[in-house]
């Protein structure tokens, strides 16, 4: 069920007023990404032990059996010919994000996900697992107790219930960084800042804001990248620390984002509508079936027959007037006009797409 249109329109109007005459500014570091300053993805393969009979079935998960045999051999125990039949072990994939400039010895979180047919990883312990980067080098080592945050239960009859995903869990601070990513920021001669929402106007405003503080140090290369060079006598780290908090008013293209699944519509303040007339009405068609049974005459050797009878009723809502939106109307005018028609968010999606097809909506429509 959708929320009432009155609340929906109020939210849109508040957004429109919030971006009205008193335009808010953002810090540079909130609208750009700094080249090279990013997380690195890590992945590893490991074994979780100590499960309460909810692990992999060794017959259906041969990789789990092979991993157990290899692990025990490294500890001097030969189980190659043994009949292993435990369900307290599960093979898992371990993932983590290595933050930029992480020092060796610092802890990071790790996520553990089952690979085989394990039912739950709750309460299991991940054994030492190297986490490798895209270059094949190990950058961290993970180990610890897995917490899934889920609940599952089952009965002898086969009925079961679960809340959350018991086959995926997290180990808070469960990985230790062993290798640092070599990135010498302080000695860089140039830094490229990438806009999260590329725009010609925004990139030019960023360059102007930096040049007002440090003349001749910034240049907007394109709508996405602004290149900066530290002034003489400063390194890159000190320079970025001074410019990342400079205020800049970002500018964005007019866009309407529509989520057809949930019925959510988000319109930017720059959306404009040319002169257009809008009418919307509800058409209701009801079809009712009244089957009739016909009985044959006595001793006529006839058959009882069901004769279908249908009644079709069409109702169209009356009293809806055309709503005219003047040329160059702002977001608040469009919302007020659609609200006057009494349309639902689902109907508003169709109306906006129709206005766009008529060439009267001066904005891009993005359907998710």
KEKE-3310 file (N, C-alpha, C; in steps of 0.2 Angstrom, whole numbers, plus 5000, padded with zeros to 4 digits):
npx = (5004:5002:5008:4998:4994:4995:5005:5016:5017:5019:5032:5039:5037:5044:5057:5059:5057:5068:5079:5078:5079:5089:5102:5111:5128:5141:5155:5170:5176:5165:5159:5168:5180:5196:5210:5217:5215:5207:5197:5203:5198:5198:5199:5197:5199:5192:5190:5176:5174:5167:5153:5136:5131:5127:5134:5143:5139:5149:5149:5142:5149:5164:5175:5176:5179:5192:5199:5198:5206:5219:5222:5223:5233:5244:5246:5251:5243:5236:5223:5218:5213:5203:5186:5178:5164:5158:5147:5151:5159:5162:5165:5170:5169:5179:5178:5184:5187:5200:5205:5210:5227:5229:5238:5250:5245:5234:5216:5203:5186:5178:5169:5160:5155:5145:5150:5146:5133:5129:5119:5119:5130:5131:5139:5151:5169:5180:5195:5212:5214:5221:5219:5218:5223:5219:5231:5236:5243:5244:5236:5230:5225:5213:5203:5192:5176:5161:5147:5131:5119:5106:5091:5086:5076:5069:5058:5054:5045:5049:5046:5051:5058:5065:5075:5083:5099:5107:5118:5128:5139:5148:5163:5168:5181:5189:5200:5217:5228:5242:5250:5255:5247:5257:5257:5262:5257:5260:5271:5267:5265:5254:5236:5221:5204:5189:5173:5158:5146:5146:5148:5148:5147:5149:5162:5169:5166:5172:5186:5187:5185:5196:5206:5204:5208:5221:5229:5230:5232:5223:5213:5200:5198:5188:5170:5171:5183:5194:5210:5223:5237:5249:5254:5271:5282:5273:5267:5257:5248:5246:5241:5229:5222:5219:5211:5200:5189:5183:5169:5157:5145:5136:5130:5117:5110:5093:5083:5072:5068:5062:5055:5048:5044:5042:5035:5040:5045:5056:5061:5071:5076:5078:5069:5059:5043:5035:5021:5007:4992:4984:4974:4966:4958:4948:4944:4933:4930:4918:4915:4903:4899:4885:4880:4868:4858:4852:4839:4834:4819:4808:4812:4817:4829:4839:4853:4860:4864:4875:4873:4882:4881:4884:4887:4892:4899:4903:4911:4915:4925:4919:4919:4932:4943:4953:4970:4980:4997:5008:5020:5037:5035:5039:5045:5036:5025:5021:5019:5008:4998:4997:4993:4981:4973:4971:4979:4987:5003:5007:4999:5005:5017:5014:5009:5019:5028:5021:5020:5033:5034:5027:5035:5035:5041:5055:5067:5077:5071:5074:5071:5071)
npy = (4994:5011:5027:5040:5052:5066:5066:5062:5072:5083:5080:5081:5095:5100:5097:5104:5117:5117:5118:5130:5148:5149:5142:5127:5124:5112:5102:5100:5088:5080:5078:5073:5060:5056:5053:5037:5036:5024:5010:4993:4977:4961:4943:4927:4909:4898:4888:4884:4878:4869:4869:4865:4852:4858:4860:4857:4843:4830:4821:4828:4839:4839:4847:4852:4841:4838:4850:4848:4836:4841:4851:4844:4835:4845:4847:4835:4824:4810:4807:4802:4789:4788:4787:4800:4808:4820:4834:4846:4855:4868:4874:4890:4906:4920:4938:4954:4972:4982:4996:5012:5017:5009:5003:4990:4977:4983:4981:4974:4972:4956:4946:4931:4918:4904:4890:4877:4865:4869:4872:4882:4894:4899:4902:4895:4894:4902:4896:4901:4911:4917:4932:4938:4950:4957:4955:4943:4943:4941:4951:4952:4943:4932:4927:4920:4920:4917:4927:4927:4934:4929:4918:4902:4887:4870:4857:4839:4835:4841:4854:4871:4886:4902:4917:4930:4927:4913:4907:4916:4927:4938:4944:4954:4965:4955:4952:4954:4966:4963:4967:4982:4994:5000:5017:5033:5047:5059:5063:5065:5074:5079:5078:5070:5074:5066:5068:5063:5064:5068:5084:5099:5112:5110:5105:5116:5125:5120:5120:5134:5138:5132:5139:5152:5151:5146:5152:5147:5133:5124:5115:5112:5098:5090:5086:5077:5076:5085:5093:5095:5104:5105:5120:5129:5123:5116:5099:5086:5080:5090:5100:5095:5093:5106:5110:5102:5105:5116:5126:5122:5124:5112:5107:5100:5090:5092:5079:5065:5052:5036:5023:5009:4998:5000:5012:5024:5041:5053:5069:5082:5099:5106:5103:5106:5111:5113:5122:5113:5103:5093:5078:5067:5052:5039:5023:5010:4993:4981:4964:4951:4935:4924:4910:4899:4885:4872:4861:4845:4839:4827:4810:4812:4809:4818:4830:4838:4855:4868:4885:4899:4916:4933:4949:4964:4979:4996:5009:5026:5039:5054:5072:5077:5089:5097:5100:5114:5117:5130:5138:5134:5130:5126:5113:5113:5118:5108:5097:5102:5104:5090:5085:5091:5084:5072:5061:5045:5039:5029:5032:5044:5041:5036:5048:5057:5050:5051:5065:5068:5061:5069:5079:5090:5089:5095:5087:5073:5056:5043:5026:5014)
npz = (5000:4996:5003:5008:4995:4999:5010:5002:4993:5001:5006:4994:4992:5003:5000:4988:4994:5002:4993:4988:4987:4997:4994:4998:5002:4999:5006:4998:4999:5001:4989:4980:4975:4979:4969:4970:4984:4991:4995:4996:4989:4997:4997:5003:5006:5017:5033:5043:5059:5073:5072:5076:5071:5059:5048:5032:5022:5020:5009:4999:4998:4992:4992:5005:5012:5006:5010:5024:5026:5020:5029:5042:5038:5038:5051:5055:5055:5048:5037:5026:5022:5030:5037:5036:5043:5048:5053:5057:5051:5039:5023:5018:5010:5013:5014:5014:5016:5013:5020:5014:5017:5028:5042:5045:5056:5061:5064:5054:5048:5044:5032:5032:5022:5018:5007:5003:5007:5020:5034:5044:5051:5063:5078:5075:5072:5063:5056:5054:5040:5026:5017:5002:4989:4973:4966:4970:4982:5000:5011:5023:5038:5043:5057:5069:5079:5072:5069:5065:5067:5065:5067:5068:5067:5068:5066:5069:5060:5048:5046:5047:5052:5049:5052:5045:5037:5040:5034:5032:5039:5051:5056:5068:5068:5064:5056:5053:5047:5037:5027:5020:5008:4996:4994:4991:4996:5000:4993:4980:4965:4958:4960:4956:4957:4957:4953:4961:4955:4940:4932:4922:4927:4941:4942:4937:4947:4958:4955:4954:4967:4974:4968:4972:4985:4984:4972:4955:4956:4953:4941:4930:4921:4914:4915:4925:4932:4942:4942:4954:4960:4973:4981:4980:4993:5000:5004:4997:5006:5016:5008:5003:5015:5017:5007:5006:5014:5009:5004:4992:4980:4973:4957:4947:4934:4928:4934:4935:4945:4945:4954:4950:4956:4970:4969:4971:4969:4964:4962:4956:4960:4949:4939:4926:4918:4903:4896:4898:4898:4909:4912:4922:4925:4933:4928:4930:4928:4930:4930:4932:4936:4933:4934:4926:4929:4919:4920:4913:4906:4915:4913:4900:4896:4895:4898:4912:4911:4912:4910:4906:4912:4910:4918:4914:4919:4918:4925:4925:4933:4937:4935:4935:4931:4917:4921:4920:4918:4919:4907:4910:4923:4941:4952:4963:4957:4948:4957:4964:4955:4950:4963:4964:4955:4962:4961:4963:4968:4959:4948:4946:4941:4928:4922:4922:4914:4902:4900:4898:4886:4878:4876:4885:4898:4905:4908:4913:4913:4924:4926:4938)
capx = (5000:5006:5006:4993:4998:4996:5011:5021:5018:5022:5039:5042:5037:5049:5063:5059:5059:5075:5084:5076:5084:5095:5105:5116:5134:5144:5162:5173:5177:5159:5156:5173:5184:5203:5213:5221:5213:5201:5197:5205:5195:5201:5195:5201:5195:5194:5186:5173:5173:5163:5146:5132:5128:5124:5139:5143:5139:5156:5148:5140:5154:5170:5180:5176:5183:5199:5202:5200:5212:5225:5223:5225:5240:5249:5247:5254:5237:5234:5216:5217:5209:5198:5179:5176:5157:5156:5144:5152:5163:5159:5169:5167:5173:5180:5179:5185:5189:5206:5204:5216:5233:5229:5245:5251:5243:5227:5211:5197:5180:5178:5162:5160:5149:5145:5150:5142:5126:5129:5113:5120:5137:5130:5143:5157:5175:5184:5202:5217:5213:5224:5215:5222:5221:5219:5238:5237:5247:5241:5237:5227:5224:5206:5201:5188:5170:5156:5141:5126:5113:5100:5088:5083:5073:5066:5055:5055:5041:5052:5044:5056:5057:5072:5075:5089:5103:5111:5124:5132:5140:5153:5168:5170:5189:5192:5206:5223:5232:5249:5254:5252:5247:5262:5255:5265:5253:5264:5276:5264:5265:5247:5231:5215:5198:5184:5166:5154:5140:5149:5144:5153:5147:5151:5169:5172:5165:5177:5192:5187:5185:5203:5210:5203:5212:5228:5229:5234:5233:5217:5211:5195:5199:5182:5165:5172:5190:5198:5217:5226:5244:5251:5259:5278:5283:5268:5266:5251:5244:5244:5237:5222:5219:5216:5206:5194:5183:5181:5162:5156:5138:5135:5125:5115:5105:5086:5081:5066:5070:5056:5056:5041:5042:5039:5031:5044:5046:5061:5062:5076:5073:5079:5064:5054:5038:5032:5014:5004:4986:4984:4968:4967:4952:4948:4940:4932:4926:4916:4912:4900:4896:4879:4879:4862:4858:4846:4837:4830:4812:4808:4812:4819:4836:4843:4858:4860:4868:4876:4873:4886:4878:4889:4885:4898:4897:4908:4910:4921:4925:4917:4921:4939:4945:4960:4974:4985:5003:5011:5027:5042:5033:5044:5043:5031:5019:5019:5016:5002:4994:4995:4989:4974:4970:4970:4982:4991:5010:5007:4996:5009:5022:5012:5008:5026:5031:5017:5022:5040:5033:5024:5040:5034:5045:5062:5071:5078:5068:5077:5067:5075)
capy = (5000:5017:5032:5045:5057:5072:5066:5062:5079:5087:5078:5084:5102:5102:5096:5110:5123:5117:5119:5136:5153:5148:5136:5125:5122:5106:5102:5097:5080:5076:5077:5070:5055:5057:5047:5032:5035:5020:5003:4987:4971:4955:4937:4921:4902:4895:4882:4885:4872:4870:4870:4861:4848:4862:4861:4853:4836:4829:4818:4832:4845:4836:4852:4853:4835:4839:4855:4845:4832:4844:4854:4839:4833:4850:4846:4828:4819:4807:4805:4800:4783:4787:4788:4806:4809:4825:4839:4851:4859:4871:4878:4896:4911:4926:4944:4960:4978:4985:5004:5016:5019:5004:5001:4983:4976:4986:4976:4976:4967:4951:4943:4924:4915:4897:4888:4871:4864:4870:4875:4888:4896:4902:4900:4892:4897:4902:4895:4906:4912:4922:4936:4940:4955:4956:4954:4937:4943:4941:4957:4951:4936:4932:4921:4922:4917:4920:4930:4928:4938:4926:4913:4896:4881:4865:4851:4832:4834:4844:4861:4875:4894:4906:4924:4932:4922:4909:4904:4921:4930:4943:4943:4961:4966:4948:4951:4958:4968:4960:4970:4989:4995:5006:5023:5038:5052:5066:5065:5066:5081:5081:5074:5071:5073:5063:5070:5057:5066:5072:5090:5104:5118:5108:5104:5123:5129:5117:5123:5141:5138:5131:5144:5158:5150:5145:5154:5143:5126:5119:5115:5107:5094:5088:5086:5072:5077:5092:5091:5100:5104:5109:5126:5128:5123:5111:5092:5084:5079:5096:5104:5092:5094:5113:5112:5097:5108:5122:5125:5122:5123:5107:5108:5094:5091:5090:5072:5062:5045:5033:5016:5007:4992:5003:5017:5030:5046:5058:5074:5087:5106:5110:5100:5112:5109:5118:5123:5107:5102:5086:5076:5060:5049:5032:5019:5004:4988:4975:4958:4947:4929:4922:4904:4896:4877:4870:4854:4842:4836:4820:4804:4814:4807:4824:4831:4845:4860:4875:4891:4905:4922:4938:4955:4969:4986:5001:5016:5031:5044:5061:5079:5078:5094:5098:5105:5117:5119:5135:5137:5135:5129:5123:5107:5114:5119:5102:5093:5105:5102:5083:5084:5093:5079:5067:5055:5041:5039:5024:5035:5049:5038:5036:5055:5060:5047:5054:5072:5067:5059:5075:5084:5095:5089:5097:5083:5066:5052:5037:5021:5009)
capz = (5000:4996:5008:5005:4991:5003:5013:4997:4990:5006:5006:4988:4992:5007:4996:4984:4998:5005:4988:4985:4987:5001:4991:5003:4999:5002:5006:4992:5001:5001:4982:4976:4977:4978:4966:4974:4991:4991:4998:4992:4990:4999:4997:5005:5007:5024:5036:5050:5063:5079:5071:5080:5066:5054:5043:5026:5021:5016:5003:4994:4997:4992:4993:5012:5014:5004:5015:5031:5025:5019:5036:5047:5036:5040:5058:5056:5056:5041:5037:5019:5021:5036:5035:5039:5043:5053:5050:5061:5048:5033:5019:5017:5007:5017:5011:5018:5013:5016:5020:5012:5021:5034:5044:5047:5063:5062:5063:5050:5049:5039:5031:5030:5018:5016:5000:5002:5009:5027:5036:5048:5053:5070:5084:5072:5073:5057:5057:5051:5033:5022:5013:4996:4984:4966:4964:4973:4988:5006:5014:5030:5040:5047:5062:5075:5080:5067:5072:5060:5069:5063:5071:5064:5071:5064:5069:5067:5054:5042:5046:5049:5052:5050:5052:5043:5033:5045:5031:5031:5045:5051:5062:5069:5069:5064:5052:5055:5041:5037:5022:5018:5001:4995:4991:4993:4994:5002:4987:4973:4962:4956:4963:4952:4961:4953:4955:4961:4950:4935:4930:4920:4932:4948:4942:4937:4954:4963:4953:4956:4975:4976:4965:4976:4991:4982:4965:4950:4958:4951:4934:4928:4915:4911:4920:4931:4935:4943:4944:4958:4962:4979:4980:4982:5000:5004:5001:4994:5011:5019:5003:5002:5021:5017:5002:5006:5018:5005:5002:4984:4978:4967:4952:4944:4928:4930:4933:4939:4946:4947:4956:4948:4961:4976:4968:4974:4964:4967:4957:4958:4960:4943:4935:4924:4914:4898:4896:4897:4901:4911:4914:4924:4928:4935:4924:4934:4924:4934:4927:4937:4933:4936:4930:4927:4928:4916:4921:4908:4908:4918:4908:4893:4895:4894:4903:4916:4908:4916:4905:4909:4911:4913:4918:4913:4922:4917:4928:4925:4938:4934:4939:4935:4926:4915:4925:4916:4921:4915:4905:4915:4930:4945:4955:4967:4953:4945:4962:4966:4949:4951:4969:4963:4952:4967:4958:4967:4966:4954:4942:4944:4936:4921:4920:4921:4907:4897:4899:4894:4879:4874:4876:4890:4904:4903:4913:4911:4917:4925:4929:4941)
cpx = (5004:5004:5002:4997:4999:5003:5017:5022:5021:5030:5043:5043:5043:5056:5064:5061:5066:5080:5082:5081:5090:5098:5111:5122:5137:5151:5165:5174:5171:5156:5162:5176:5191:5206:5218:5219:5206:5202:5200:5201:5199:5197:5200:5196:5197:5189:5183:5172:5169:5155:5142:5128:5125:5129:5138:5142:5145:5154:5146:5144:5161:5176:5181:5180:5190:5202:5203:5206:5218:5227:5226:5232:5246:5250:5249:5249:5235:5227:5213:5212:5204:5191:5177:5168:5155:5152:5145:5157:5160:5165:5166:5172:5173:5181:5180:5187:5195:5206:5211:5221:5232:5236:5245:5249:5236:5221:5206:5192:5181:5171:5163:5154:5150:5146:5146:5135:5125:5122:5114:5127:5137:5135:5149:5163:5179:5192:5206:5216:5216:5219:5219:5219:5221:5226:5240:5242:5242:5242:5234:5226:5218:5206:5197:5181:5165:5150:5136:5120:5106:5097:5085:5081:5069:5063:5056:5051:5043:5050:5050:5055:5064:5071:5082:5093:5108:5118:5129:5133:5146:5157:5171:5177:5192:5198:5211:5227:5239:5253:5251:5252:5252:5259:5257:5262:5257:5268:5273:5264:5258:5242:5225:5209:5193:5177:5162:5148:5143:5145:5149:5153:5150:5159:5172:5171:5171:5184:5193:5188:5192:5207:5210:5207:5219:5228:5233:5235:5228:5215:5206:5196:5193:5176:5166:5178:5192:5205:5219:5233:5246:5255:5266:5278:5278:5268:5259:5246:5242:5240:5230:5218:5216:5211:5199:5188:5181:5174:5161:5148:5137:5129:5123:5110:5098:5085:5075:5068:5064:5058:5049:5039:5039:5035:5034:5046:5050:5062:5066:5073:5074:5074:5060:5049:5035:5024:5011:4997:4986:4977:4969:4960:4952:4943:4939:4927:4925:4913:4910:4897:4890:4877:4872:4862:4851:4845:4833:4823:4813:4808:4813:4826:4841:4848:4857:4865:4869:4877:4877:4882:4883:4885:4891:4895:4903:4907:4916:4920:4923:4919:4928:4940:4952:4964:4979:4991:5006:5018:5032:5041:5038:5041:5037:5024:5016:5016:5009:4997:4992:4991:4982:4970:4968:4973:4986:4998:5011:5004:5001:5015:5020:5011:5014:5029:5027:5019:5029:5039:5030:5029:5039:5038:5052:5067:5072:5075:5072:5073:5071:5071)
cpy = (5006:5022:5037:5050:5064:5072:5066:5069:5084:5086:5082:5092:5104:5102:5102:5116:5123:5118:5126:5141:5152:5142:5134:5123:5115:5106:5098:5089:5076:5075:5074:5064:5057:5051:5043:5031:5031:5014:4998:4981:4965:4949:4931:4915:4899:4890:4885:4879:4874:4871:4864:4856:4852:4863:4857:4846:4834:4825:4822:4838:4842:4841:4853:4847:4836:4844:4852:4841:4835:4848:4850:4836:4838:4849:4839:4823:4816:4804:4803:4794:4782:4789:4794:4807:4814:4830:4845:4856:4861:4874:4884:4901:4917:4932:4949:4966:4981:4992:5007:5018:5015:5002:4993:4982:4979:4981:4979:4970:4962:4948:4936:4922:4908:4895:4882:4871:4865:4874:4881:4888:4899:4898:4896:4897:4897:4901:4900:4905:4918:4926:4939:4946:4953:4954:4947:4937:4944:4947:4957:4944:4936:4926:4924:4918:4921:4921:4931:4933:4935:4920:4908:4891:4877:4860:4845:4831:4837:4851:4865:4882:4897:4913:4927:4927:4919:4907:4910:4925:4935:4942:4951:4961:4959:4947:4956:4960:4966:4964:4977:4990:5001:5012:5029:5045:5059:5068:5066:5073:5084:5076:5076:5069:5071:5065:5064:5058:5071:5078:5095:5110:5116:5108:5111:5126:5126:5120:5131:5142:5137:5136:5151:5157:5150:5146:5149:5136:5121:5120:5110:5104:5092:5088:5082:5073:5084:5090:5097:5099:5108:5115:5125:5128:5118:5104:5091:5083:5085:5100:5101:5093:5101:5114:5107:5100:5114:5121:5126:5121:5118:5109:5102:5095:5089:5083:5070:5055:5042:5025:5013:5001:4995:5009:5024:5035:5051:5063:5080:5094:5109:5107:5106:5108:5114:5118:5116:5106:5094:5084:5069:5057:5041:5028:5012:4999:4982:4970:4953:4941:4926:4915:4901:4889:4876:4862:4851:4840:4829:4815:4806:4812:4812:4825:4838:4849:4866:4880:4897:4911:4927:4944:4960:4976:4990:5007:5020:5037:5051:5067:5080:5083:5094:5102:5107:5119:5124:5134:5138:5134:5125:5117:5108:5115:5113:5098:5096:5103:5095:5081:5086:5088:5073:5060:5051:5041:5034:5028:5041:5047:5038:5043:5058:5057:5050:5061:5072:5065:5064:5080:5090:5095:5090:5094:5076:5062:5045:5032:5016:5003)
cpz = (5000:5001:5004:5001:4994:5006:5008:4994:4995:5007:5000:4989:4997:5004:4992:4988:5000:5000:4985:4985:4991:4999:4996:4999:5003:5002:5000:4993:5001:4994:4978:4979:4975:4975:4970:4981:4991:4994:4993:4994:4992:4999:4999:5006:5013:5026:5042:5053:5070:5078:5074:5075:5060:5048:5037:5027:5017:5010:4998:4993:4997:4993:5001:5015:5013:5009:5022:5031:5025:5026:5041:5045:5038:5047:5060:5057:5049:5041:5030:5018:5026:5033:5039:5038:5048:5049:5054:5058:5041:5030:5018:5013:5012:5013:5016:5014:5017:5015:5017:5018:5028:5035:5046:5055:5065:5061:5058:5050:5043:5038:5029:5027:5016:5009:4999:5005:5017:5029:5040:5050:5060:5075:5081:5073:5066:5059:5052:5043:5030:5017:5008:4992:4977:4963:4966:4979:4994:5009:5021:5031:5045:5051:5067:5075:5075:5070:5066:5061:5066:5068:5066:5068:5066:5068:5066:5061:5048:5042:5049:5049:5053:5049:5051:5039:5038:5041:5029:5037:5045:5057:5063:5071:5069:5060:5054:5049:5042:5032:5021:5011:5000:4991:4994:4992:4995:4996:4980:4971:4959:4958:4958:4957:4956:4956:4955:4957:4945:4932:4928:4925:4939:4947:4941:4943:4959:4961:4955:4964:4977:4974:4969:4982:4989:4974:4960:4951:4956:4944:4933:4921:4911:4917:4926:4935:4936:4946:4948:4959:4968:4977:4982:4990:5004:5000:5000:5000:5015:5015:5003:5009:5021:5012:5003:5010:5015:5003:4995:4984:4972:4963:4948:4939:4931:4929:4937:4939:4949:4948:4955:4953:4967:4975:4970:4968:4967:4961:4960:4957:4954:4938:4933:4919:4910:4899:4894:4901:4903:4914:4916:4927:4929:4931:4928:4929:4929:4930:4932:4933:4937:4932:4931:4925:4925:4917:4915:4910:4911:4912:4901:4891:4893:4899:4906:4913:4912:4910:4908:4907:4914:4913:4918:4915:4921:4920:4927:4929:4934:4938:4939:4929:4923:4919:4920:4920:4916:4912:4910:4922:4934:4948:4959:4963:4950:4951:4964:4961:4950:4957:4968:4959:4956:4964:4964:4964:4960:4947:4940:4940:4929:4918:4918:4915:4901:4895:4896:4887:4875:4873:4880:4896:4902:4909:4911:4916:4918:4929:4932:4941)
residu = (UNK:UNK:UNK:UNK:UNK:UNK:UNK:UNK:UNK:UNK:UNK:UNK:UNK:UNK:UNK:UNK:UNK:UNK:UNK:UNK:UNK:UNK:UNK:UNK:UNK:UNK:UNK:UNK:UNK:UNK:UNK:UNK:UNK:UNK:UNK:UNK:UNK:UNK:UNK:UNK:UNK:UNK:UNK:UNK:UNK:UNK:UNK:UNK:UNK:UNK:UNK:UNK:UNK:UNK:UNK:UNK:UNK:UNK:UNK:UNK:UNK:UNK:UNK:UNK:UNK:UNK:UNK:UNK:UNK:UNK:UNK:UNK:UNK:UNK:UNK:UNK:UNK:UNK:UNK:UNK:UNK:UNK:UNK:UNK:UNK:UNK:UNK:UNK:UNK:UNK:UNK:UNK:UNK:UNK:UNK:UNK:UNK:UNK:UNK:UNK:UNK:UNK:UNK:UNK:UNK:UNK:UNK:UNK:UNK:UNK:UNK:UNK:UNK:UNK:UNK:UNK:UNK:UNK:UNK:UNK:UNK:UNK:UNK:UNK:UNK:UNK:UNK:UNK:UNK:UNK:UNK:UNK:UNK:UNK:UNK:UNK:UNK:UNK:UNK:UNK:UNK:UNK:UNK:UNK:UNK:UNK:UNK:UNK:UNK:UNK:UNK:UNK:UNK:UNK:UNK:UNK:UNK:UNK:UNK:UNK:UNK:UNK:UNK:UNK:UNK:UNK:UNK:UNK:UNK:UNK:UNK:UNK:UNK:UNK:UNK:UNK:UNK:UNK:UNK:UNK:UNK:UNK:UNK:UNK:UNK:UNK:UNK:UNK:UNK:UNK:UNK:UNK:UNK:UNK:UNK:UNK:UNK:UNK:UNK:UNK:UNK:UNK:UNK:UNK:UNK:UNK:UNK:UNK:UNK:UNK:UNK:UNK:UNK:UNK:UNK:UNK:UNK:UNK:UNK:UNK:UNK:UNK:UNK:UNK:UNK:UNK:UNK:UNK:UNK:UNK:UNK:UNK:UNK:UNK:UNK:UNK:UNK:UNK:UNK:UNK:UNK:UNK:UNK:UNK:UNK:UNK:UNK:UNK:UNK:UNK:UNK:UNK:UNK:UNK:UNK:UNK:UNK:UNK:UNK:UNK:UNK:UNK:UNK:UNK:UNK:UNK:UNK:UNK:UNK:UNK:UNK:UNK:UNK:UNK:UNK:UNK:UNK:UNK:UNK:UNK:UNK:UNK:UNK:UNK:UNK:UNK:UNK:UNK:UNK:UNK:UNK:UNK:UNK:UNK:UNK:UNK:UNK:UNK:UNK:UNK:UNK:UNK:UNK:UNK:UNK:UNK:UNK:UNK:UNK:UNK:UNK:UNK:UNK:UNK:UNK:UNK:UNK:UNK:UNK:UNK:UNK:UNK:UNK:UNK:UNK:UNK:UNK:UNK:UNK:UNK:UNK:UNK:UNK:UNK:UNK:UNK:UNK:UNK:UNK:UNK:UNK:UNK:UNK:UNK:UNK:UNK:UNK:UNK:UNK:UNK:UNK:UNK:UNK:UNK:UNK:UNK:UNK:UNK:UNK:UNK:UNK:UNK:UNK:UNK:UNK:UNK:UNK:UNK)
# end
